[in-house]
Amino acid sequence: MEVTALCIRLLINISLMIVAQNDLHPQKAAFPQVVPNRQQHFEYESVVFNCEGLDGVTGWRMKRKISAGITICASKWEMSTGPCTVQPAYTTDSGEYWCEADNKRSNTVNITVTAGPVILESPALPVAEGDAVTLRCRKMKTPNITADFYKDGFLIKSNSTGNMTLHSVSRSDEGLYKCSISESEESAESWLAVRVINVLVFLLPAQVHHSYSHRFGKSNVYS
């Protein structure tokens, strides 16, 4: 009985150590870098995508899925590693962008290039749970605007500065956002993604013993 209790305690401690290591060193989701870091862009602006150093790997190739199909984000395959600059950007450059190298593939980012006068500035990459995120409604060549902000089609806020801040975001804040400054002038919709950070509750050996003893009865191995 004492041997069995000791084995169970050792297994519990080993399991906790493995979980702790995984939580203390989480695997970051790999995404291309986007400059500027937003999903929507005005037509004729410049957008830069970069994969170098992603997951410690070099030689990434930037690929994209746009209206013309899946293409390399470069003029030639031999020159397709390194940053990809889309300049000027056209509406036909809207789509999904990702990195590929050595049979590895990153997550995708979605980019919308609009010919309209209004865009919503929202992060191109997922934001960490608990962070503050500011969404900005921009009209071309107009510095100060009053904007209405919508989530999943419902009006959630009106602001005279054209900005809306989400404090301490959570998964419930995920959704499709857009903004409008009039009935005829509104942005496209963009998905706000929230990355959940797991919190691990550590159990010290004494706590493990107390939890085990409470459930199975006190073992003589600790007497």
C-alpha positions, 0 to 999 in steps of 0.5 A, spaced: 500 500 500 505 504 501 509 503 495 502 504 491 501 511 494 508 513 493 508 511 485 501 515 485 504 521 488 511 520 483 506 520 477 502 526 479 508 530 480 511 528 474 505 530 470 505 537 474 512 538 471 510 536 464 504 541 464 508 546 467 514 546 462 509 546 457 505 552 460 511 556 461 514 555 454 508 555 450 509 554 442 507 561 439 503 561 433 507 563 427 504 568 423 507 573 418 509 580 420 505 585 416 507 592 416 503 596 417 500 591 422 492 592 420 488 588 416 485 593 411 489 598 407 487 603 402 488 602 395 495 604 392 498 604 399 504 599 401 504 593 405 510 589 407 510 581 409 516 578 412 517 571 414 524 571 416 526 568 423 519 565 423 520 559 428 528 560 427 527 558 420 530 561 414 528 561 407 521 562 408 517 563 401 511 568 402 505 565 398 498 568 397 491 566 395 488 572 391 482 572 386 488 570 381 489 564 385 495 561 389 501 565 387 508 566 390 509 573 393 515 575 388 516 576 381 520 570 380 521 563 384 528 564 385 528 571 388 521 569 392 525 568 399 525 574 404 520 580 405 515 581 400 513 588 398 506 589 395 507 596 392 502 599 390 497 595 393 490 594 389 484 591 390 486 584 387 491 584 392 486 582 397 486 575 400 490 570 405 498 571 406 502 565 409 509 563 409 512 556 407 519 553 408 522 546 408 515 543 409 512 548 414 507 552 413 505 558 418 498 561 419 495 565 414 493 573 415 487 576 411 488 583 408 483 587 405 485 592 400 479 597 398 478 602 393 473 606 398 474 612 402 473 608 409 477 603 412 477 600 419 484 599 422 484 593 426 490 588 428 492 583 422 495 578 427 491 575 433 491 579 440 493 576 446 487 575 451 487 581 457 490 586 452 487 593 450 486 593 443 484 600 439 480 600 433 480 606 428 476 608 423 479 612 418 477 616 412 482 618 406 485 625 407 480 626 413 484 627 420 478 627 425 471 624 424 465 621 428 464 614 427 459 608 429 462 601 430 459 595 429 460 588 431 457 582 428 452 587 424 450 590 431 452 597 433 456 597 439 459 604 440 459 611 437 465 616 438 467 623 436 474 621 435 473 615 430 477 611 435 474 605 440 478 601 445 477 594 447 479 594 454 482 587 457 479 583 451 477 576 451 474 571 447 467 574 447 470 580 443 472 576 437 467 577 431 467 581 425 468 589 426 466 595 421 465 602 422 461 607 418 461 615 418 455 615 414 450 611 411 454 611 404 461 611 407 463 605 411 469 600 412 469 593 410 468 587 415 475 585 419 475 579 424 478 580 430 482 574 433 483 573 440 489 568 443 487 565 449 493 565 454 493 559 459 494 560 466 497 554 470 495 553 478 501 549 481 500 544 486 506 544 491 508 537 494 505 538 500 498 540 497 499 534 492 499 530 498 493 533 502 489 532 496 491 525 495 490 524 502 483 527 502 481 523 497 484 516 498 486 517 506 492 518 509 498 514 507 503 511 512 509 513 508 508 521 510 507 519 517 
